[in-house]
Amino acid sequence: MTHLHQAGVQFQVGSSNNLLDMQFAEGILEMPKLTIGPGIELLIRNIVACEHCHCLDPYMNDFVIIMDRLVNTSKDVDLLVEHGILVNLEADSNEAANIINKLAAGACMRNNFYFASLSKELKAFCSISWHKWKANLKQNYFNTPWAIISFIAVFILLSLTLIQMVSTLIP
């Protein structure tokens, strides 16, 4: 998630309660709200096991895999909590990240992965350098109103200095 955020992807809570309703359009990844707390690991593992045993479409298996790919560290969990996508009922973010990563231990990748198009779209968006540069400027240099105001003031002062210099050289 932090890698996507650094590449300029914005996160938004989806309106649907369906965990499979992840959409990516125009730089915004929309994800349904997920609660990580006591018992969620057991519940999801049982659903994945049921899918494997009864040859159902392994949608929860695919959800576990995509979440494992998206969430790797406690910073990823913090980012999801900040945007309201994840409700963390665990002791800390590191524990929630461990739970999400442990869920994928029993999951297996298959040929017709449900989130394949989402993964391709995210990868294509992140490979464009312009998105990374724009996100870097926003996150590191223009992250406060004072930074933007000071940039505008410096731009105006430099412009006026340039105009004064040109007007003195050309009588």
C-alpha positions in Angstrom: 0.0 0.0 0.0 2.8 2.4 0.8 4.4 1.7 -2.6 1.1 2.4 -4.3 0.7 5.6 -2.2 4.2 6.7 -3.2 3.3 6.1 -6.8 0.3 8.4 -6.6 -2.6 6.0 -6.0 -5.3 7.5 -3.8 -7.4 5.3 -1.5 -11.1 5.5 -0.9 -13.7 3.4 1.0 -16.0 1.6 -1.3 -19.8 1.9 -0.9 -20.2 -1.9 -1.1 -19.9 -4.3 1.7 -18.7 -7.0 -0.7 -15.0 -7.8 -0.1 -14.6 -8.5 -3.8 -15.7 -5.0 -4.9 -12.2 -3.5 -5.4 -12.0 -1.1 -8.2 -9.3 1.1 -9.7 -10.1 4.0 -11.9 -8.3 7.3 -12.6 -5.7 6.8 -9.9 -8.2 5.9 -7.1 -8.3 2.5 -5.5 -11.7 1.9 -4.0 -11.8 -0.9 -1.4 -14.6 -2.1 0.9 -14.2 -1.6 4.6 -12.6 -4.5 6.4 -12.4 -5.1 10.1 -9.3 -7.0 11.5 -9.9 -8.3 15.0 -10.1 -11.4 17.1 -11.6 -14.3 15.3 -11.3 -12.9 11.7 -8.3 -15.1 10.9 -10.1 -18.3 11.9 -13.2 -17.2 10.0 -11.4 -16.4 6.7 -9.2 -19.6 7.0 -12.4 -21.7 7.3 -13.9 -20.0 4.3 -10.8 -20.6 2.2 -10.6 -24.3 3.4 -14.3 -24.7 2.5 -13.7 -23.3 -1.0 -10.8 -25.7 -1.5 -12.7 -28.8 -0.2 -15.9 -28.2 -2.1 -14.5 -27.0 -5.4 -16.3 -23.7 -5.1 -15.1 -20.6 -6.9 -12.2 -19.6 -4.7 -13.1 -15.9 -4.3 -12.0 -15.7 -0.7 -8.7 -17.4 -1.7 -8.1 -14.7 -4.3 -9.1 -11.9 -1.8 -6.5 -13.3 0.7 -3.8 -13.3 -2.0 -4.5 -9.7 -3.1 -4.6 -8.5 0.5 -1.3 -10.3 1.2 0.2 -8.5 -1.9 -1.1 -5.1 -0.8 -0.3 -5.3 2.9 3.2 -6.2 4.0 4.1 -3.9 6.9 2.5 -2.0 9.7 2.8 1.2 7.7 0.5 -0.4 5.1 -2.0 -1.1 7.8 -1.7 2.5 9.2 -2.3 3.9 5.7 -5.5 1.8 5.3 -6.7 2.8 8.8 -6.0 6.5 8.0 -8.2 6.3 4.9 -11.0 4.4 6.8 -10.6 1.2 4.7 -9.4 -0.9 7.6 -10.7 -1.0 11.2 -7.9 -2.4 13.3 -9.2 -4.0 16.6 -5.8 -5.6 17.3 -3.2 -4.4 19.8 -1.1 -2.6 17.1 -0.6 -2.3 13.4 2.1 -4.8 13.3 -0.2 -7.5 14.6 -2.8 -6.7 12.0 -0.2 -6.9 9.2 0.9 -10.3 10.6 -2.7 -11.6 10.5 -3.2 -10.4 6.9 0.1 -12.0 5.8 -0.6 -15.3 7.6 -3.9 -15.7 5.9 -2.2 -16.2 2.5 -0.2 -19.2 3.9 -2.8 -21.7 2.8 -4.0 -19.9 -0.3 -2.8 -20.9 -3.8 -2.6 -18.8 -6.9 -4.7 -20.0 -9.9 -4.8 -19.2 -13.6 -8.1 -17.3 -13.5 -7.2 -15.0 -10.6 -10.2 -12.8 -9.8 -8.1 -9.7 -9.2 -5.8 -10.1 -12.3 -7.2 -7.1 -14.1 -6.9 -4.9 -11.0 -3.3 -6.0 -10.5 -2.5 -5.2 -14.1 -4.1 -1.7 -13.9 -2.2 -0.9 -10.6 1.1 -2.1 -12.1 0.6 0.0 -15.2 -0.3 3.1 -13.2 2.7 2.7 -10.9 5.1 2.2 -13.9 4.4 5.7 -15.2 7.1 8.0 -13.8 4.9 11.1 -14.0 2.6 9.7 -11.3 5.5 9.1 -9.0 6.9 12.6 -9.5 3.5 14.2 -8.9 2.9 12.2 -5.7 6.4 13.0 -4.4 5.8 16.7 -4.9 2.4 16.5 -3.1 3.6 14.3 -0.2 7.0 15.8 0.5 6.9 19.4 -0.7 3.3 20.6 -0.9 1.9 18.8 2.0 0.9 21.9 4.0 -0.9 25.1 3.0 2.2 27.1 4.1 4.4 25.2 1.7 2.1 26.0 -1.2 1.9 29.7 -0.1 5.7 30.0 0.2 6.2 28.4 -3.3 3.7 30.9 -4.8 5.5 33.8 -3.0 8.9 32.7 -4.3 7.5 32.3 -7.8 6.1 35.8 -7.8 9.3 37.3 -6.4 11.4 35.6 -8.9 9.1 36.7 -11.7 9.2 40.3 -10.6 13.0 40.2 -10.3 13.2 38.8 -13.8 10.9 41.5 -15.1 12.9 44.2 -13.4 16.2 42.8 -14.8 14.8 42.7 -18.3 13.3 46.2 -18.1 16.7 47.7 -17.0 18.6 45.9 -19.8 16.1 47.0 -22.5 15.6 50.8 -22.3 
